[in-house]
Amino acid sequence: MSESRYLPILQRVHGALVKAENEQIPRVTPNADIIESDEEFRIILDMPGSSKDSISIEADDLHIHILGSVKVPSQLDQSMIQGKTYARSFRLGEGVERDSISATYELGVLTIHITKSNNFKKRIINIM
């Protein structure tokens, strides 16, 4: 069976992943949830197909930047199908501990933990 016989199937099943000549890898903005607790902010991003090694997270004074990629399995023809790149940035506000940012990746979900600084954490004030 020839490659051209499989192309229509790949276009239907993997429509966004089939690339034309000279086309760049598609950049996808992953869906995200931001959850705040008393101790931290959690950013949860859907990044299916990535791996822990293909994701990079960088934080500067103002932002946190997340980049990830999806590799095409080697058994598929990489001249017809391509992966994709995930990219998302968030502004870091006042009151977070930039040095304590951590992340986990499991089952296609990246979770970033950003600890609140002591002067940003909620505290209960007793009335005298």
Secondary structure, DSSP 8 states (H G I E B T S, - for coil): --HHHHHHHHHHHSGGGB--TT----EE---EEEEE-SSEEEEEEE-TT--GGGEEEEE-SSEEEEEEEE---TTS-TTTB--EEEEEEEE--TTB-GGG-EEEEETTEEEEEEEB-TTTS-------
